[in-house]
Amino acid sequence: MALKIHSNKTVQLIIGFAIGIGFGFALQRGGVSNFDVIVNQLLFRDFTVVKIMLSAMLTGMAGVYVLQHFGLARLQPRAGSIGSTVVGGLIFGVGFALLGYCPGTVVAAAAYGKLDALFGGIIGMLVGAGLFAAAYPRLSASILNKGSFGNHTLPEILNTCPWRVIIVIEFLVLGLFFWLESKGL
């Protein structure tokens, strides 16, 4: 079955689309496509966004290794660098500061019918992606590859079983959740 999914791009797109709709629904239901929730997160008054995004990270982190174990996914990390992290962070930060949405929440808000997310966010992301693609050859040669830190995963760097890293991170994040709840955040 795994081989059929790996070789069938249509099935991959359908699965990805369905998961995306589910994730967008979860973002909307969780309230993180609400501008006030996002602004209050940035002001450290409401940690709903952090809680939902960390929950997604934990689920994805464990899910990837479960899928990999059963041969349904292949882990293929891309090499990172300080240059690409800084450029990506700046692009993300400017978009977030101007509109008050991140890429996931802007799609959820647009799907919910918020026109600022549709026109400013979706169209802005498409224009920004086009501008980045046009600038990519120059950026790649000058900035993006500076300070490469390879394509290693944390378990590879620590030379340990992925599940040990996952369990430690899961407990740390759960501890953060309990602490945030105890503070009413």
Backbone torsions as a table, in degrees:
resi	resn	phi	psi	omega
1	MET	NA	-41.2	-178.4
2	ALA	-59.7	-41.3	-178.9
3	LEU	-63.3	-38.4	179.9
4	LYS	-64.4	-38.8	179.0
5	ILE	-70.1	-42.7	-179.1
6	HIS	-62.8	-34.1	-175.7
7	SER	-95.4	-4.8	-177.1
8	ASN	-109.9	98.0	-177.2
9	LYS	-64.2	-33.2	179.9
10	THR	-64.5	-44.7	178.4
11	VAL	-63.3	-41.5	178.0
12	GLN	-59.8	-43.9	179.4
13	LEU	-65.0	-40.9	179.3
14	ILE	-64.7	-44.9	178.4
15	ILE	-62.7	-46.2	178.6
16	GLY	-61.1	-41.3	179.3
17	PHE	-64.5	-44.2	179.8
18	ALA	-64.2	-42.9	178.1
19	ILE	-64.8	-40.1	178.0
20	GLY	-61.3	-42.2	177.3
21	ILE	-63.7	-43.2	178.1
22	GLY	-61.9	-42.8	179.3
23	PHE	-65.7	-42.9	177.3
24	GLY	-61.5	-40.6	177.3
25	PHE	-61.6	-43.3	179.2
26	ALA	-63.9	-40.5	177.3
27	LEU	-61.7	-45.1	-179.7
28	GLN	-64.2	-46.8	-179.6
29	ARG	-65.2	-32.5	178.5
30	GLY	-75.9	-11.2	176.5
31	GLY	87.7	5.2	-175.3
32	VAL	-82.9	-0.1	171.5
33	SER	-94.1	5.8	177.2
34	ASN	-88.1	122.7	-177.0
35	PHE	-53.5	-43.3	-177.7
36	ASP	-63.5	-37.4	177.8
37	VAL	-64.4	-42.5	-179.4
38	ILE	-66.5	-45.0	179.2
39	VAL	-62.3	-42.9	178.9
40	ASN	-66.2	-28.4	173.1
41	GLN	-64.9	-45.6	-179.4
42	LEU	-65.6	-25.4	177.3
43	LEU	-92.1	6.3	179.8
44	PHE	60.4	34.7	178.0
45	ARG	-105.6	-22.4	-175.5
46	ASP	-144.6	118.8	-175.6
47	PHE	-102.3	25.6	178.4
48	THR	-58.5	-43.8	-178.5
49	VAL	-62.1	-47.2	179.6
50	VAL	-60.5	-44.2	-178.4
51	LYS	-62.4	-44.1	-178.8
52	ILE	-69.7	-42.9	-178.3
53	MET	-68.6	-39.1	176.4
54	LEU	-67.5	-35.4	175.6
55	SER	-62.4	-42.5	177.5
56	ALA	-64.1	-40.6	179.3
57	MET	-62.4	-45.8	179.8
58	LEU	-62.2	-44.1	179.4
59	THR	-63.5	-45.8	179.9
60	GLY	-64.7	-41.5	-178.7
61	MET	-60.9	-50.0	178.9
62	ALA	-68.9	-40.6	-177.9
63	GLY	-61.0	-41.2	179.6
64	VAL	-60.5	-43.2	-178.0
65	TYR	-73.6	-31.8	174.2
66	VAL	-65.8	-47.4	179.1
67	LEU	-62.0	-39.9	178.4
68	GLN	-63.4	-42.2	179.5
69	HIS	-57.6	-39.6	-178.4
70	PHE	-90.4	7.2	177.4
71	GLY	75.8	18.1	-178.7
72	LEU	-96.6	-5.2	178.4
73	ALA	-150.2	153.5	175.3
74	ARG	-121.0	128.4	178.3
75	LEU	-82.9	117.2	-178.8
76	GLN	-132.8	74.4	-177.8
77	PRO	-66.5	142.9	177.4
78	ARG	-91.8	151.9	178.1
79	ALA	-66.9	139.9	177.7
80	GLY	-113.7	169.6	177.7
81	SER	-154.2	162.1	176.6
82	ILE	-64.4	-41.7	-179.8
83	GLY	-59.5	-47.8	-179.0
84	SER	-68.5	-33.6	178.2
85	THR	-66.8	-42.8	179.2
86	VAL	-65.9	-47.6	-179.5
87	VAL	-62.6	-46.8	178.7
88	GLY	-61.5	-41.8	178.1
89	GLY	-63.5	-39.1	178.5
90	LEU	-66.7	-44.1	178.8
91	ILE	-62.6	-47.2	179.3
92	PHE	-60.6	-47.1	-177.0
93	GLY	-63.9	-41.4	178.8
94	VAL	-63.7	-46.3	178.6
95	GLY	-62.1	-42.3	179.1
96	PHE	-63.7	-44.4	-178.5
97	ALA	-67.5	-38.3	-178.1
98	LEU	-72.7	-38.4	-171.7
99	LEU	-112.3	-25.8	-179.2
100	GLY	85.1	17.5	177.9
101	TYR	-132.9	150.0	168.6
102	CYS	-97.9	173.1	-175.6
103	PRO	-56.0	-41.1	179.7
104	GLY	-69.1	-44.4	-177.4
105	THR	-72.6	-28.4	178.7
106	VAL	-68.8	-37.7	177.9
107	VAL	-67.5	-42.5	178.0
108	ALA	-62.5	-42.5	179.7
109	ALA	-66.6	-40.2	178.2
110	ALA	-64.3	-41.4	178.4
111	ALA	-64.2	-29.3	178.5
112	TYR	-77.8	-13.2	176.3
113	GLY	106.4	12.1	179.3
114	LYS	-79.9	115.8	-173.8
115	LEU	-67.2	-33.0	177.8
116	ASP	-62.5	-37.2	178.7
117	ALA	-71.5	-38.9	-179.2
118	LEU	-66.7	-54.1	-174.8
119	PHE	-81.3	-49.2	180.0
120	GLY	-72.6	-40.3	-174.0
121	GLY	-83.9	-61.9	-175.6
122	ILE	-65.5	-49.0	179.4
123	ILE	-66.0	-39.2	177.1
124	GLY	-61.2	-40.8	177.9
125	MET	-65.5	-39.8	179.5
126	LEU	-65.8	-44.3	177.5
127	VAL	-63.7	-45.1	179.2
128	GLY	-61.3	-40.8	178.4
129	ALA	-64.3	-39.5	177.5
130	GLY	-64.3	-44.0	178.3
131	LEU	-63.8	-41.7	178.3
132	PHE	-63.6	-43.4	179.2
133	ALA	-60.6	-40.0	179.0
134	ALA	-66.6	-36.8	-178.1
135	ALA	-86.9	-9.8	-173.1
136	TYR	-55.6	-46.8	-178.8
137	PRO	-57.5	-42.7	179.9
138	ARG	-70.2	-43.2	179.4
139	LEU	-64.1	-40.4	-177.9
140	SER	-63.9	-38.5	-178.8
141	ALA	-74.8	-26.0	-172.0
142	SER	-112.2	-35.3	-170.2
143	ILE	-124.1	-48.1	-167.4
144	LEU	-59.3	-32.0	-176.3
145	ASN	-94.5	5.1	-179.2
146	LYS	-73.0	134.3	176.5
147	GLY	70.7	42.9	-177.9
148	SER	-59.3	136.4	175.0
149	PHE	-120.4	21.8	171.2
150	GLY	75.6	-172.3	-178.2
151	ASN	-116.9	33.5	-177.2
152	HIS	-84.8	145.9	174.2
153	THR	-89.2	162.4	179.0
154	LEU	-58.8	-43.4	176.3
155	PRO	-60.5	-35.4	177.5
156	GLU	-67.2	-43.0	-179.8
157	ILE	-62.8	-41.0	-179.1
158	LEU	-83.8	-5.5	-179.2
159	ASN	53.6	53.0	-178.4
160	THR	-142.4	170.4	177.7
161	CYS	-65.7	135.3	179.5
162	PRO	-54.7	-34.9	-176.9
163	TRP	-66.5	-28.9	175.3
164	ARG	-64.6	-44.5	179.0
165	VAL	-65.3	-44.4	-179.3
166	ILE	-60.6	-46.6	-178.7
167	ILE	-62.7	-42.9	178.6
168	VAL	-62.8	-46.6	-180.0
169	ILE	-64.4	-41.0	178.8
170	GLU	-58.4	-46.5	179.9
171	PHE	-65.5	-40.1	178.3
172	LEU	-62.5	-44.1	-179.9
173	VAL	-68.8	-40.3	176.4
174	LEU	-61.9	-39.1	175.2
175	GLY	-61.5	-41.8	176.4
176	LEU	-61.6	-42.9	178.4
177	PHE	-58.9	-47.9	179.8
178	PHE	-62.3	-40.0	178.9
179	TRP	-64.6	-44.8	178.5
180	LEU	-60.9	-43.0	179.7
181	GLU	-64.8	-38.7	-179.9
182	SER	-65.6	-25.3	178.4
183	LYS	-91.8	-0.2	-179.8
184	GLY	74.9	23.1	-178.5
185	LEU	-105.0	NA	NA
